[in-house]
Amino acid sequence: MTWLRALLLVLCLVSPVAALSPDEVLPDPVLEQRARDISSGLRCLVCQNQSIDDSDADLAKDLRLLVRDRLVKGDSDEAVRQFLVDRYGEYVLLNPRLNNHTVLLWIAAPGLLLVGLGTLFVLGRKRRTVTAGLSDDEQAALDELK
Amino acid sequence: MAAGDTVSIELGHFALILAFAIAAISTVGGYVYWRSGQRIALVLSQGAVLQFVLVAVAFAALIQAFVTSDFSLLLAVNNSHSLKPLLFKISGVWGNHEGSLVLWIFILVSFGAMVAAFGRRLPDDLLSLVLATQSMLTAAFTGFTLFTSNPFERVFPAPLQGNDLNPVLQDVGLAIHPPLLYAGYVGFSICFSFAIAALISGRIDQAWARWVRPWAMLSWIFLTMGIAMGSYWAYYELGWGGWWFWDPVENASFMPWLAGTALLHSALVMEKRNALKIWTIFLSIITFSLSLLGTFLVRSGILTSVHTFASDPTRGMVILALLALVIGGAFALFAFRASSLRQGGLFAPVSREGALILNNLFLATAVGAVLVGTLYPLLLDALTGTTISVGAPFFNLTFGALMAPLLLVLPFGPLLAWKRADVVGAAQRLIGAAALAIFATILISALGGVSISLAPLGLLLGFWVAFGAIAELVERSKLGRIPLGESMRRLFGLPRTTWSTALAHFGMGVTVLGIVATTAWETELVTTLNPGETAELSGYTIAFDDFQQVPGPNYLSDEGRFTVTAPGGSTREMMADRRTYVASGMPTTEAAIETYGFSQLYLQLGEPLDNTHVVRIWHKPYITLIWLGAILMALAGMISLTDRKHRVGAPQRARKTVASPAE
């Protein structure tokens, strides 16, 4: 399946090479590190699931420069992200922020785990009193996956 | 082209149509007459072998057309070129939608034929139902291929030259990767068919788990290798040294692996304790369903974006309908029949089976988490029109949080006895492993410097899992408690499954260590260099010697030669190039990778910039451990397959061990 991704990569990029160019790097290493941390969490909007850090697309380069520009002007990390979200929408963040639209996404994994644990616990207690089979267990495990 | 080739393409086409017909007849015949005993089982076995032969002919015809550059075949025109090296002519057959479907079907019928060949000792009704279900899958996907994606379409007049395969796909890794991955995906169809057979016949017992486990193991081995290979391919070919991206396409292959891993463990409980039966059936169905999603949902384009999906709606809609039919049908059958299966098995929470249930809990939750993360943006877009991205940071967090507790309890599992175990005793036997893990972590953190806060925790988990796996071998060979020679005799006398468990878990620990080390201590240098200049990174001195343009077979290459001096003083030459493919004009980068111990130096020649060359260099400490661990896991699977207990048709042995505790 990787070939498909490669195909999309190629379609989206001029060439599939690493992104950051030496002329973009900030002289201040602390600021540069912050820029890298931020840009690895920002989506290259014209690519398939790449961060702007990894992408060679022109837009990604523009965004990398923009991030650095804001940082040099003294913005906090959060302010830079907010600036980009205001401009391009939540889509630009690879790590979605918790809000009405993403609450289900964020509670899915812990929710599933809790349901599974709860089921095992309930079944464990029930089993001690009644000699029951496993059907509830499996049913719950099934629900847990849905 | 010669007349012979032309005939063979039509012959291949005809063979595929015939395979479709036979599969369809086998499906109907099998489901109607499965109670008819040996006669129907024999007919279906022959049908399975025939399907295999016919699809093999079809596949061979395609390969021949590509190898001989027969451009009267549309598929060859679109994906091949007469100048392409032979290997890539062959791999070009499956480097596209239509051809990869034929490969998929070829592997499907190969597994079907293997069941027919090795399944003589299965009860006739079970064998018939399994083969009928396999035939149903063959019929469905051969039909899909023939009616919507026919690989045998011709062009007249035939063009003189083809359009070439996408350059990024012209790579040895990618020639082998899809067959491995597909073998893994498709192998789980056997588990699926066994599950369907159990549901229809209403009979399921420990023997069922013993029959299914080798198939699950074999598929799991292929899938493990396939994913590792794909990861390594992305690492060296895409040019910036990333090895896992949580891309929807990768997730699609990872989910069946997680579910398959859960299945291997739950089938073990079923085999040994006659418990978790319905859950194991469920996992068999879900694993293959995820495999189907992995192959075809990706193929439909819907994962990439709802909008690409809309661009070729017919094919996508047919795929979705087919998936809904197969998966939905299986789950409907499950819902309808599962409650009628006989239950069994009681056990205490602290026991081997208790640990395996915990394993299944975390793995199943992880599958759920990855599935939700992959599909959520799609559903949200479809339902509300809001677009969000769910990328690597999200998956690293959720998946990591689920794996940490799993890894923490993992070493306990093999040390606990079946039925009722002594957790204090197991903990005592793990004290040595824990102490070693803590010591190693402190040592490495002190030497390497802690650059990210979670690194020591990750290292600790990795070492804990790896040493814990060895602890089981130490324990069972009574090493240090009896004379060494006797201990060694015991060690090599241990059942192969014990070795396999230890090696697989050790491999898991190794992979974790690789991931943690490379994430925490990777260094990077992006700079401009001219020939004659040098750069330095993590103690390595990299001298840019020479730059020249060289023609390749079907591309032009800009080659950079570098001399690398390692911290120890030894020098090696590295060669990185950028290629421009003649037919497509597409560029690719070929990174230079040099392995030092378990670490690698990764060097990439970038685009020219103001008369100099952009050079990107990474030092990736212990990165090879990631794939080495995967290889160990696959090896462990192979060892387990050679255990006589797992051979199909050795039904009596395992039953004897049921009552006795593991130790």
Contacts between the chains, C-beta under 8 A, distances in Angstrom:
chain1	res1	chain2	res2	distance
A	1	B	178	7.5
A	1	B	181	6.5
A	1	B	230	7.2
A	1	B	249	4.8
A	1	B	250	7.6
A	1	B	252	6.3
A	1	B	253	5.7
A	1	B	294	6.7
A	1	B	295	7.5
A	1	B	298	5.6
A	2	B	174	6.9
A	2	B	177	6.1
A	2	B	230	4.3
A	2	B	233	6.0
A	2	B	234	6.1
A	2	B	249	6.8
A	2	B	250	7.5
A	3	B	95	5.8
A	3	B	166	7.6
A	3	B	168	7.7
A	3	B	169	5.0
A	3	B	174	5.7
A	3	B	177	7.6
A	3	B	178	6.8
A	4	B	249	5.7
A	4	B	298	6.2
A	4	B	299	7.6
A	5	B	234	7.8
A	5	B	247	5.6
A	5	B	249	4.6
A	5	B	250	7.4
A	6	B	166	7.1
A	6	B	168	4.3
A	6	B	169	6.3
A	6	B	174	7.6
A	6	B	237	7.5
A	6	B	238	7.3
A	7	B	166	5.9
A	7	B	168	7.4
A	7	B	169	7.6
A	8	B	304	6.3
A	9	B	168	7.2
A	9	B	238	6.9
A	10	B	166	6.3
A	10	B	167	7.9
A	10	B	168	5.5
A	10	B	586	6.5
A	14	B	587	7.8
A	15	B	578	7.8
A	15	B	586	7.8
A	15	B	587	4.2
A	15	B	588	7.3
A	15	B	589	7.0
A	15	B	607	7.4
A	16	B	168	6.5
A	16	B	238	5.6
A	16	B	239	5.6
A	16	B	588	6.5
A	16	B	589	6.7
A	17	B	239	4.9
A	17	B	240	7.4
A	17	B	578	7.7
A	17	B	587	8.0
A	17	B	589	4.7
A	17	B	604	6.8
A	17	B	606	5.9
A	17	B	607	6.7
A	18	B	239	5.6
A	18	B	240	3.6
A	18	B	241	7.8
A	18	B	526	7.9
A	18	B	604	5.9
A	18	B	606	6.9
A	18	B	616	5.1
A	19	B	240	7.1
A	20	B	526	5.3
A	20	B	616	7.8
A	21	B	526	7.1
A	21	B	606	7.4
A	21	B	609	6.6
A	21	B	614	5.9
A	22	B	526	5.3
A	22	B	527	5.3
A	22	B	528	5.0
A	22	B	609	7.2
A	22	B	614	6.2
A	23	B	609	7.0
A	25	B	526	6.4
A	40	B	393	7.9
A	41	B	391	7.6
A	41	B	393	5.4
A	43	B	389	4.7
A	43	B	391	6.5
A	48	B	247	7.3
A	48	B	304	5.9
A	49	B	245	6.5
A	49	B	246	7.8
A	49	B	247	4.9
A	49	B	248	6.8
A	49	B	389	7.8
A	49	B	391	6.4
A	50	B	245	7.6
A	51	B	391	7.1
A	51	B	392	7.4
A	54	B	240	5.7
A	54	B	242	6.4
A	89	B	387	6.8
A	90	B	386	7.4
A	90	B	387	7.4
A	90	B	388	5.0
A	90	B	389	7.7
A	91	B	387	4.4
A	91	B	388	6.0
A	91	B	389	5.5
A	92	B	389	7.2
A	93	B	388	7.5
A	93	B	389	6.2
A	94	B	389	5.2
A	94	B	390	7.6
A	94	B	391	2.9
A	94	B	392	6.2
A	94	B	393	5.5
A	94	B	394	7.1
A	95	B	391	6.6
A	95	B	393	3.6
A	95	B	394	5.1
A	95	B	397	7.6
A	96	B	388	4.8
A	96	B	389	6.7
A	96	B	390	5.9
A	96	B	394	6.4
A	101	B	380	6.1
A	101	B	384	6.8
A	101	B	386	5.2
A	101	B	388	6.4
A	102	B	376	7.9
A	102	B	388	6.3
A	104	B	376	7.4
A	105	B	372	6.4
A	105	B	373	7.0
A	105	B	376	4.7
A	105	B	390	6.8
A	105	B	394	7.9
A	108	B	368	6.9
A	108	B	369	6.3
A	108	B	372	4.2
A	108	B	373	7.8
A	108	B	376	7.8
A	109	B	365	6.4
A	109	B	368	7.0
A	109	B	369	3.8
A	109	B	372	7.2
A	109	B	398	4.6
A	109	B	401	7.4
A	109	B	402	6.4
A	112	B	364	7.9
A	112	B	365	4.7
A	112	B	368	4.6
A	112	B	369	6.9
A	113	B	361	7.3
A	113	B	362	7.7
A	113	B	365	4.7
A	113	B	402	7.0
A	116	B	361	4.7
A	116	B	364	7.0
A	116	B	365	6.0
A	117	B	361	7.0
A	120	B	357	6.8
A	120	B	361	6.8
A	124	B	349	5.7
A	127	B	346	6.5
A	131	B	346	6.8
A	132	B	343	7.8
A	133	B	343	2.5
A	133	B	344	6.7
A	133	B	345	7.7
A	134	B	275	6.1
A	134	B	276	6.4
A	134	B	277	7.1
A	134	B	278	6.6
A	134	B	279	7.1
A	134	B	343	5.4
A	134	B	344	7.8
A	134	B	345	6.4
A	135	B	278	6.3
A	135	B	338	7.6
A	135	B	339	6.2
A	135	B	343	5.8
A	137	B	276	7.9
A	137	B	279	6.9
A	138	B	276	7.4
A	138	B	277	7.9
A	138	B	278	3.9
A	138	B	279	4.2
A	138	B	282	6.3
A	138	B	338	7.3
A	139	B	278	7.9
A	141	B	279	5.5
A	141	B	282	7.2
A	141	B	360	7.7
A	141	B	361	8.0
A	141	B	364	6.7
A	142	B	279	8.0
A	142	B	282	5.7
A	144	B	364	6.7
A	144	B	365	7.3
A	144	B	368	7.1
A	145	B	286	6.8
A	145	B	364	5.9
A	145	B	367	7.1
A	145	B	368	5.5
